[in-house]
């Protein structure tokens, strides 16, 4: 897994384009992932890219054949055993569609929320239904993710920044607008599919600060004053 440090490598959860998996080749305990972006996607070897919400490093860009048309050039990524264990990347197969986003520049507008590309857990789609123009999804999620998920808060699902509609002690739900269905791979998902989940970063920092409350009364007073505790 790439080292995507806070404010060094970040994403917004606003998917730029999708890509199609070309091959998944086993390399030792890891895999080499090759994919073709659906649109021009300018990156260089060494750049970080969010692939289904997982921060990966571009290791190779094979040259395009003469007179190639449509989409961008192929991209290759080496995926470590730890990333395969903690995400759904190892379940990808040739032909699968994935969400792609380049790392955020500090001068860029932040339209989604802060996403690190470090997956907190893998969830499962429990339900999918359409009501009017919206498609509603319910996801079963592990406790290590749910403890940071709040109603009307943000969560990244396969790298897509989404707003939580509701949450309970086992799952949460989101509403997907038509544009997101068209611009990402979430419209292709069905009940039972597994997705990468990353909780909002701010909640993790608040949790750490609160854990030190006995040793830092001034911080607690400030949190209470601002209505956070």
Secondary structure as UniProt FT lines:
FT   TURN            6..8
FT   STRAND          17..27
FT   TURN            28..29
FT   STRAND          30..37
FT   TURN            45..46
FT   STRAND          48..51
FT   TURN            52..53
FT   STRAND          54..60
FT   TURN            66..67
FT   STRAND          74..79
FT   HELIX           81..86
FT   HELIX           89..91
FT   TURN            94..95
FT   STRAND          97..102
FT   TURN            106..107
FT   STRAND          121..131
FT   TURN            132..133
FT   STRAND          134..140
FT   HELIX           143..146
FT   TURN            147..148
FT   TURN            151..152
FT   STRAND          154..157
FT   TURN            158..159
FT   STRAND          160..167
FT   STRAND          171..176
FT   HELIX           178..183
FT   HELIX           186..188
FT   TURN            191..192
FT   STRAND          194..199
FT   HELIX           201..211
FT   HELIX           213..215
FT   HELIX           217..225
FT   TURN            226..227
//
